[in-house]
Amino acid sequence: MSITFALVVTGLAIRRSPLCPVCSVRAWETEHTTCKRDRSGRDSVTGVRVGLTGGVGSGKSTVATLLAEHGAVVIDADAIAREVVEPGTPGFDAVVEAFGNEVVGADGRLDRPKLAGIVFGDESRRAELNSIVHPLVGQRTIELAQAAPADAVVVYDIPLLVENNMATGFDVVLVVEAEEELRLARLAERGMAADDARERMAAQASDDQRREVADVVIQNNDSLEDLKAAVDDLWEVLTEPPEAD
């Protein structure tokens, strides 16, 4: 299939490995340590797991929204990370126990800027926070994946997919790119100062690093209509029936 517009296919071969409908482990020969599922039967699951990533201001979230409009099930890592530390959750209690009441804002929720200020530049404190949040995010992600139809296109929106070496966990890795000045302009529209935006961009993986693991790159430098056209073309590829053995 010829892909046009802002979509660049860098060697896409959708693997469509069978997925466990309970814990989403991709290969049946892999031990299912989470769900302990009996691996007999159910060997024809054809869902596609898409790892979506991109730098801040690239338009990754817009691509996720467009894929959801096509029918994809979108699992947003950032949204889950917020959900699992809402007041009243074990995650919230664990964070407050570890970092003190000073990280609780006037509204009773975590004061994220305050918490970020504590862990920024302190590897041990950041590791402590991650040890609380990451397992909870992982468990909630599994729950959401379980709820998806077995043949669904499931899009995992993960800002730090490359930084956390998660690319091998997906059938397709989709990277959204945009030129730096355009990203800065978008972030400025959100109220982010240029210096803060550049600092955040510098702390993330580079475009070259993302391309190294990408199956598909969407270059989001033009209009929303161009972006929609690129996502339309990608959806056709993602939903093509698997080839018969």
Secondary structure as GFF3:
##gff-version 3
##sequence-region A 1 245
A	DSSP	beta_strand	7	9	.	.	.	ID=ss1
A	DSSP	beta_strand	48	54	.	.	.	ID=ss2
A	DSSP	alpha_helix	60	70	.	.	.	ID=ss3
A	DSSP	beta_strand	73	76	.	.	.	ID=ss4
A	DSSP	alpha_helix	77	83	.	.	.	ID=ss5
A	DSSP	alpha_helix	90	99	.	.	.	ID=ss6
A	DSSP	three_ten_helix	101	103	.	.	.	ID=ss7
A	DSSP	alpha_helix	112	119	.	.	.	ID=ss8
A	DSSP	alpha_helix	123	147	.	.	.	ID=ss9
A	DSSP	beta_strand	153	157	.	.	.	ID=ss10
A	DSSP	three_ten_helix	167	169	.	.	.	ID=ss11
A	DSSP	beta_strand	172	177	.	.	.	ID=ss12
A	DSSP	alpha_helix	180	189	.	.	.	ID=ss13
A	DSSP	alpha_helix	194	203	.	.	.	ID=ss14
A	DSSP	alpha_helix	207	213	.	.	.	ID=ss15
A	DSSP	beta_strand	216	219	.	.	.	ID=ss16
A	DSSP	alpha_helix	224	238	.	.	.	ID=ss17
###
